[in-house]
Amino acid sequence: MSVKWEKTGKTSGELTFDISKDEIKLGLDQAFRRVKKNLRVPGFRKGHVSRMIFDQYYGEEALYEDALNIVLPNAYAAAVKEAKIEAVGQPQIEPVSMDKGKDWTMKATVSVQPEVKLGEYKGVEVPKQNTRVYAKDIDAELDKRRNQNAELVLKKGKAEKGDTVTIDYKGTIDGKEFDGGSAENYSLELGSGTFIPGFEDQLIGHEAGDDVDVVVTFPEDYGAKDLAGKEAHFATKIHEVKSKQLPELDDEFAKDVDDSVETLDELKDKIKKDLKEQKESAAKDAIQQAAIETAVKNAEIDEIPDAMIQEDVDTQLRQYLGNMQRQGIDPQTYYKLTNTTEDQLRAQFAKDAAERVKINLVLEAIVAAEDLEATKEEIDKEIKDLASEYNMDEKMVRNTLSDDMLGHDITVRKAMDLVTDNAKQVAKSKLKEDEKSED
């Protein structure tokens, strides 16, 4: 294959390549088989025309467009590989020559990945993470569990923040009721932030039997556009006021909330262990994020092609909606529930797309610089893990994802671990001093 690559910009160029006569012949044969079954030629039954008769009647050139569509993807992919370029997005391809009996020549306008010049990525300084578990952390978790296991008991007197009221309410705007603005025997915890800002506050200080005219204004960014920014009146009847009765903090409480312990001290020890693991995991994530952000900041990256940004947005959208579908929510239902559109979701992903692309480019550059590879055992394990995570057959995973794709993900993770494991934790005050000295 004759291939020529000529850069026309930092991230663009023209790729000229040939498609051999043998490939063209295979494409023409396949194209003829496709059109033959619906072909009508006088004197022949439908679908029974020979190739020789077709060429005499229509000319071989009638198959060129279909044949090109058949052979072009593989020919272009081979040309990209031979030119040793990292093409991104969809190329614009136009024929240079398609003469009968000769190789065809194509010219593709291609966007390529920007060049990355790595800076420091080993030993970068990141904020020191505190993974110590304090007594107040354990107390807060115990309070949380007590509240989760609290009983609601009827209360005489005025409702306070934290109490739960049972209410009927009927909402109107300009004297007219609106959809979703009414309910009966609704249980509402005051201070939970469940309702429109201001609604719950206006019930505090009232008691069972009171009728309250609650007046609130819907936020300007409220999901239902027909209500956004409008003042509403809610005729509200309070039926009951209930307060939380917290359980005693003792051994019985400990056994009730966790059947693996027998005493309150055992529960505290277990909470301490769990909190320690959570803090260590959060610390590792924070170190990783800070280290990689610094490695990206230290690198020099040419301008990112729009095709890479769009490709990232497409990937994020596909993965997000895929996760929704695995939860039984199809895209149209999701858009309806969230009162959004695909364009809005795309715009949301587009905000950080450039940064995500930069991170991936730097990590791939580190993979190359460190000569990181994925072993067969690691790829096999990745297949098993994915099959388990998505409840799929391993063969289906293998058919869906190539070893190159799986290997890419594994080596990128290795690059992330390399940057993270070599990061140096320093006090935040020291980092601020360094930043001031750089300024």
C-alpha positions as CSV (number, residue, x, y, z in Angstrom):
1,M,0.0,0.0,0.0
2,S,1.3,3.4,-1.0
3,V,0.7,5.9,1.9
4,K,1.7,9.5,2.3
5,W,1.1,11.6,5.4
6,E,1.6,15.4,5.3
7,K,0.8,17.6,8.3
8,T,-1.1,20.8,7.5
9,G,-1.3,21.9,11.1
10,K,-0.3,20.9,14.6
11,T,-3.2,18.5,14.9
12,S,-4.3,18.0,11.3
13,G,-3.0,16.7,8.0
14,E,-3.7,14.9,4.7
15,L,-3.4,11.2,4.3
16,T,-3.1,10.0,0.7
17,F,-3.3,6.2,0.2
18,D,-4.0,3.6,-2.5
19,I,-6.6,0.8,-2.5
20,S,-5.2,-2.1,-4.5
21,K,-6.9,-3.7,-7.5
22,D,-7.3,-7.0,-5.5
23,E,-9.2,-5.2,-2.8
24,I,-11.3,-3.3,-5.4
25,K,-12.2,-6.6,-7.1
26,L,-13.4,-8.1,-3.8
27,G,-15.4,-4.9,-3.1
28,L,-17.0,-5.0,-6.6
29,D,-17.9,-8.6,-6.2
30,Q,-19.5,-8.0,-2.8
31,A,-21.3,-4.9,-4.2
32,F,-22.7,-6.9,-7.1
33,R,-24.0,-9.7,-4.8
34,R,-25.9,-7.0,-2.9
35,V,-27.6,-5.4,-5.9
36,K,-28.1,-8.6,-7.8
37,K,-31.1,-9.9,-5.8
38,N,-33.2,-6.8,-6.7
39,L,-31.9,-6.3,-10.2
40,R,-34.2,-6.3,-13.2
41,V,-32.8,-6.7,-16.7
42,P,-35.0,-7.3,-19.7
43,G,-34.9,-11.0,-20.7
44,F,-33.7,-12.2,-17.2
45,R,-35.6,-13.2,-14.1
46,K,-35.2,-10.9,-11.2
47,G,-32.0,-11.7,-9.3
48,H,-30.6,-14.1,-12.0
49,V,-28.4,-11.6,-13.9
50,S,-24.7,-12.7,-14.4
51,R,-21.9,-10.3,-13.6
52,M,-20.9,-10.2,-17.3
53,I,-24.4,-9.2,-18.4
54,F,-24.5,-6.5,-15.6
55,D,-21.2,-5.0,-16.8
56,Q,-22.4,-5.0,-20.4
57,Y,-25.8,-3.5,-19.5
58,Y,-24.8,-1.0,-16.7
59,G,-21.1,-0.8,-16.8
60,E,-18.7,-1.8,-13.9
61,E,-18.6,1.8,-12.8
62,A,-22.2,1.5,-11.5
63,L,-20.8,-0.5,-8.7
64,Y,-18.0,1.8,-7.7
65,E,-19.8,3.8,-5.0
66,D,-21.0,0.7,-3.2
67,A,-17.7,-1.0,-3.6
68,L,-15.8,2.0,-2.2
69,N,-18.1,2.1,0.8
70,I,-17.3,-1.6,1.4
71,V,-13.5,-1.4,1.1
72,L,-12.8,2.1,2.4
73,P,-13.0,1.5,6.2
74,N,-10.3,-1.3,6.2
75,A,-8.2,0.6,3.7
76,Y,-8.3,3.8,5.7
77,A,-7.5,1.9,9.0
78,A,-4.5,0.2,7.3
79,A,-3.3,3.5,6.0
80,V,-3.5,5.1,9.4
81,K,-1.6,2.2,10.9
82,E,1.1,2.4,8.3
83,A,1.5,6.2,8.6
84,K,1.9,5.7,12.4
85,I,-0.5,8.5,13.3
86,E,-3.1,8.7,16.1
87,A,-6.2,9.7,14.1
88,V,-9.2,11.0,15.9
89,G,-12.8,11.7,14.8
90,Q,-14.2,11.0,11.4
91,P,-12.0,11.9,8.4
92,Q,-13.1,13.7,5.3
93,I,-12.2,11.4,2.4
94,E,-12.4,12.2,-1.3
95,P,-11.3,10.2,-4.3
96,V,-8.2,11.4,-6.2
97,S,-8.6,8.7,-8.9
98,M,-10.9,5.7,-9.5
99,D,-9.8,4.6,-12.9
100,K,-11.0,1.2,-14.2
101,G,-8.4,-1.6,-13.9
102,K,-6.0,0.5,-11.7
103,D,-5.5,1.1,-8.0
104,W,-7.8,3.7,-6.5
105,T,-6.2,6.7,-4.8
106,M,-7.9,8.5,-1.9
107,K,-7.1,11.6,0.1
108,A,-8.3,12.0,3.7
109,T,-8.3,15.1,5.7
110,V,-7.5,13.8,9.2
111,S,-7.4,15.2,12.8
112,V,-4.7,13.7,15.0
113,Q,-3.9,13.6,18.6
114,P,-1.9,16.6,19.8
115,E,1.7,16.1,20.8
116,V,2.4,15.8,24.5
117,K,5.7,16.9,26.1
118,L,5.7,15.5,29.6
119,G,6.9,17.5,32.5
120,E,7.5,16.3,36.1
121,Y,5.0,13.5,36.9
122,K,7.0,11.4,39.5
123,G,7.3,12.9,42.9
124,V,4.8,15.7,42.4
125,E,3.7,17.4,45.6
126,V,0.1,17.1,46.8
127,P,-1.7,18.2,49.9
128,K,-1.2,16.0,52.9
129,Q,-4.3,14.0,53.8
130,N,-5.5,13.4,57.3
131,T,-6.9,9.9,57.8
132,R,-7.1,10.1,61.6
133,V,-10.5,9.2,63.1
134,Y,-11.5,11.4,66.0
135,A,-14.0,10.8,68.8
136,K,-16.3,13.4,67.3
137,D,-16.4,11.4,64.1
138,I,-17.6,8.3,66.0
139,D,-20.1,10.4,68.0
140,A,-21.5,11.9,64.8
141,E,-22.0,8.4,63.3
142,L,-23.7,7.2,66.4
143,D,-26.0,10.2,66.4
144,K,-26.8,9.5,62.7
145,R,-27.8,5.9,63.6
146,R,-29.8,7.0,66.6
147,N,-31.8,9.4,64.3
148,Q,-32.3,6.7,61.7
149,N,-33.8,4.4,64.4
150,A,-35.8,7.1,66.2
151,E,-39.5,6.7,66.9
152,L,-42.0,9.4,66.1
153,V,-44.3,10.2,69.0
154,L,-47.3,12.6,69.0
155,K,-46.4,15.9,70.5
156,K,-48.6,18.5,72.1
157,G,-47.7,22.1,71.5
158,K,-45.9,24.0,68.7
159,A,-43.9,22.4,66.0
160,E,-40.2,22.8,66.0
161,K,-37.4,22.2,63.5
162,G,-36.8,18.5,63.3
163,D,-40.4,17.6,64.1
164,T,-42.6,15.8,61.6
165,V,-46.0,17.2,60.7
166,T,-48.9,15.5,58.9
167,I,-50.6,18.0,56.6
168,D,-53.1,18.6,53.8
169,Y,-52.1,21.3,51.4
170,K,-53.6,22.9,48.3
171,G,-51.5,25.2,46.2
172,T,-52.7,28.0,43.9
173,I,-51.1,30.6,41.7
174,D,-53.2,33.7,41.0
175,G,-56.1,31.8,42.6
176,K,-55.8,28.8,40.3
177,E,-54.7,25.3,41.3
178,F,-51.7,23.7,39.5
179,D,-50.5,20.2,38.8
180,G,-48.7,18.6,41.7
181,G,-49.6,21.4,44.1
182,S,-51.9,19.4,46.4
183,A,-51.8,16.5,48.7
184,E,-53.5,14.9,51.8
185,N,-52.0,13.4,54.9
186,Y,-48.5,14.2,53.7
187,S,-45.7,13.5,56.3
188,L,-43.1,16.3,56.2
189,E,-40.0,16.7,58.4
190,L,-39.5,20.3,59.2
191,G,-36.0,21.4,58.2
192,S,-35.4,18.5,55.8
193,G,-35.4,20.8,52.8
194,T,-37.9,18.6,51.0
195,F,-40.2,21.4,50.0
196,I,-39.7,24.8,48.3
197,P,-37.4,27.1,50.3
198,G,-39.5,28.9,53.0
199,F,-42.4,26.4,53.1
200,E,-41.2,24.3,56.1
201,D,-40.1,27.4,58.0
202,Q,-43.7,28.8,57.9
203,L,-45.1,25.8,59.7
204,I,-42.7,26.1,62.6
205,G,-44.5,27.5,65.7
206,H,-47.8,26.1,64.7
207,E,-49.6,23.1,66.2
208,A,-52.1,20.4,65.4
209,G,-55.4,21.8,64.2
210,D,-53.9,25.0,62.8
211,D,-54.7,26.3,59.3
212,V,-51.7,28.1,57.8
213,D,-51.5,30.1,54.6
214,V,-48.0,29.4,53.4
215,V,-46.7,31.8,50.8
216,V,-43.6,31.0,48.8
217,T,-41.9,31.9,45.5
218,F,-40.7,29.1,43.3
219,P,-37.0,29.5,42.4
220,E,-36.1,30.9,39.0
221,D,-34.3,27.7,38.1
222,Y,-37.2,25.5,39.2
223,G,-37.6,22.3,37.0
224,A,-41.2,23.1,36.0
225,K,-40.7,26.2,33.8
226,D,-44.4,27.1,34.1
227,L,-43.9,27.6,37.9
228,A,-40.4,29.0,38.0
229,G,-40.2,32.4,39.7
230,K,-43.9,32.6,40.5
231,E,-45.5,33.2,43.9
232,A,-47.7,30.5,45.3
233,H,-50.2,30.2,48.2
234,F,-50.6,26.9,49.9
235,A,-53.7,26.5,52.1
236,T,-52.2,24.1,54.7
237,K,-54.0,22.1,57.5
238,I,-51.8,20.6,60.2
239,H,-53.3,17.3,61.5
240,E,-50.5,16.0,63.7
241,V,-47.1,17.1,65.1
242,K,-44.6,14.4,66.0
243,S,-41.2,14.6,67.6
244,K,-38.3,12.2,67.4
245,Q,-37.7,9.9,70.4
246,L,-34.1,8.8,70.2
247,P,-33.2,5.3,71.5
248,E,-30.8,5.1,74.5
249,L,-27.2,4.8,73.6
250,D,-26.5,1.4,75.2
251,D,-25.6,-2.2,74.4
252,E,-29.2,-3.0,73.4
253,F,-29.1,-0.2,70.8
254,A,-25.7,-1.5,69.5
255,K,-27.2,-5.0,68.9
256,D,-30.3,-3.5,67.3
257,V,-28.4,-1.5,64.7
258,D,-25.6,-4.1,64.0
259,D,-26.2,-7.8,64.7
260,S,-22.5,-8.5,64.4
261,V,-21.7,-6.8,67.8
262,E,-22.8,-7.4,71.3
263,T,-21.8,-4.2,73.1
264,L,-21.7,-0.5,72.5
265,D,-17.9,-0.5,72.8
266,E,-17.8,-3.1,70.0
267,L,-20.0,-1.0,67.9
268,K,-17.7,2.0,68.4
269,D,-14.7,0.0,67.5
270,K,-16.3,-1.2,64.3
271,I,-17.4,2.3,63.4
272,K,-13.9,3.5,64.0
273,K,-12.5,0.8,61.7
274,D,-15.1,1.6,59.0
275,L,-14.4,5.3,59.2
276,K,-10.7,4.7,59.0
277,E,-11.1,2.7,55.8
278,Q,-13.4,5.4,54.3
279,K,-10.9,8.1,55.1
280,E,-8.0,6.2,53.7
281,S,-10.0,5.5,50.5
282,A,-11.0,9.1,50.2
283,A,-7.4,10.2,50.9
284,K,-6.1,7.9,48.1
285,D,-8.7,9.4,45.7
286,A,-7.7,12.9,46.7
287,I,-4.0,12.2,46.3
288,Q,-4.6,10.6,42.9
289,Q,-6.7,13.5,41.6
290,A,-4.2,16.1,42.9
291,A,-1.1,14.2,41.5
292,I,-2.6,13.7,38.1
293,E,-3.8,17.3,37.9
294,T,-0.3,18.5,38.7
295,A,1.2,16.1,36.1
296,V,-1.2,17.5,33.5
297,K,-0.3,21.1,34.6
298,N,3.4,20.3,34.2
299,A,2.9,18.9,30.6
300,E,2.9,20.8,27.4
301,I,0.0,19.9,25.2
302,D,-0.8,21.2,21.7
303,E,-4.3,22.4,20.9
304,I,-6.9,19.7,21.3
305,P,-8.9,19.0,18.1
306,D,-12.7,19.5,18.3
307,A,-13.1,15.9,17.3
308,M,-11.5,14.7,20.5
309,I,-13.8,16.9,22.6
310,Q,-16.9,15.6,20.8
311,E,-15.7,12.0,21.1
312,D,-15.3,12.5,24.8
313,V,-18.8,14.0,25.2
314,D,-20.2,11.1,23.1
315,T,-18.5,8.6,25.4
316,Q,-19.6,10.3,28.6
317,L,-23.2,10.5,27.3
318,R,-23.2,6.8,26.2
319,Q,-21.8,5.6,29.5
320,Y,-24.2,7.7,31.6
321,L,-27.3,6.7,29.7
322,G,-26.1,3.1,29.7
323,N,-25.9,3.2,33.5
324,M,-29.5,4.6,33.6
325,Q,-30.7,1.8,31.3
326,R,-29.1,-0.8,33.6
327,Q,-31.3,0.7,36.4
328,G,-34.4,0.2,34.1
329,I,-34.6,3.9,33.0
330,D,-34.5,4.5,29.2
331,P,-33.2,7.8,27.8
332,Q,-36.6,9.3,27.1
333,T,-37.9,8.4,30.6
334,Y,-34.7,10.0,32.1
335,Y,-35.2,13.2,30.1
336,K,-38.8,13.4,31.2
337,L,-38.0,12.7,34.9
338,T,-35.3,15.3,35.0
339,N,-37.0,17.8,32.7
340,T,-33.8,17.9,30.5
341,T,-32.9,17.2,26.9
342,E,-30.0,15.4,25.3
343,D,-28.5,18.7,24.2
344,Q,-28.5,19.9,27.9
345,L,-26.9,16.7,29.0
346,R,-24.2,17.1,26.3
347,A,-23.6,20.7,27.3
348,Q,-23.1,19.5,30.9
349,F,-20.5,16.9,29.8
350,A,-18.8,19.4,27.5
351,K,-17.8,21.7,30.4
352,D,-15.0,19.4,31.6
353,A,-14.4,17.5,28.3
354,A,-11.1,19.3,27.5
355,E,-9.7,18.6,30.9
356,R,-10.7,14.9,30.7
357,V,-9.0,14.7,27.2
358,K,-5.8,16.3,28.6
359,I,-5.7,13.9,31.5
360,N,-6.0,10.9,29.1
361,L,-3.4,12.3,26.8
362,V,-0.9,12.7,29.6
363,L,-1.6,9.3,31.0
364,E,-1.1,7.7,27.6
365,A,2.2,9.6,27.2
366,I,3.3,8.2,30.6
367,V,2.4,4.7,29.4
368,A,4.7,5.2,26.4
369,A,7.4,6.8,28.5
370,E,7.4,4.1,31.1
371,D,6.8,1.3,28.5
372,L,3.9,0.0,30.5
373,E,2.2,-3.1,29.3
374,A,-0.8,-5.3,30.1
375,T,-0.1,-9.0,30.6
376,K,-2.4,-11.8,29.3
377,E,-3.2,-12.6,33.0
378,E,-4.3,-9.0,33.6
379,I,-6.5,-8.9,30.5
380,D,-8.1,-12.2,31.5
381,K,-8.8,-10.9,35.0
382,E,-10.2,-7.7,33.5
383,I,-12.7,-9.8,31.4
384,K,-13.7,-11.7,34.5
385,D,-14.2,-8.5,36.5
386,L,-16.3,-6.9,33.8
387,A,-18.4,-10.0,33.2
388,S,-19.1,-10.1,37.0
389,E,-19.8,-6.3,37.3
390,Y,-22.3,-6.2,34.4
391,N,-23.7,-9.8,34.8
392,M,-22.5,-10.8,31.4
393,D,-21.0,-14.0,29.9
394,E,-17.2,-13.8,29.6
395,K,-17.4,-14.8,25.9
396,M,-19.7,-11.8,25.3
397,V,-17.2,-9.5,26.9
398,R,-14.4,-10.9,24.7
399,N,-16.5,-10.4,21.6
400,T,-17.4,-6.8,22.6
401,L,-14.0,-5.6,23.7
402,S,-10.7,-6.4,22.0
403,D,-7.5,-7.1,23.9
404,D,-6.1,-3.8,22.6
405,M,-9.0,-1.9,24.2
406,L,-8.7,-3.8,27.5
407,G,-5.0,-3.5,27.5
408,H,-5.3,0.3,27.0
409,D,-7.5,0.7,30.0
410,I,-5.2,-1.5,32.2
411,T,-2.0,0.4,31.2
412,V,-3.7,3.8,31.8
413,R,-4.6,2.6,35.3
414,K,-1.0,1.6,35.8
415,A,0.1,5.1,34.8
416,M,-2.4,6.5,37.3
417,D,-1.1,4.3,40.1
418,L,2.5,5.2,39.2
419,V,1.8,8.9,39.5
420,T,-0.2,8.4,42.7
421,D,2.3,6.1,44.4
422,N,5.2,8.4,43.7
423,A,3.4,11.6,44.9
424,K,4.8,13.4,47.9
425,Q,2.4,14.5,50.5
426,V,3.2,17.9,52.0
427,A,1.4,20.3,54.4
428,K,-1.1,22.6,52.7
429,S,0.7,25.6,54.2
430,K,3.9,24.5,52.5
431,L,2.1,24.2,49.2
432,K,0.7,27.7,49.6
433,E,4.3,29.1,50.3
434,D,5.6,27.4,47.2
435,E,2.8,28.9,45.1
436,K,3.5,32.4,46.4
437,S,7.2,32.0,45.6
438,E,6.4,30.9,42.1
439,D,4.3,34.0,41.6
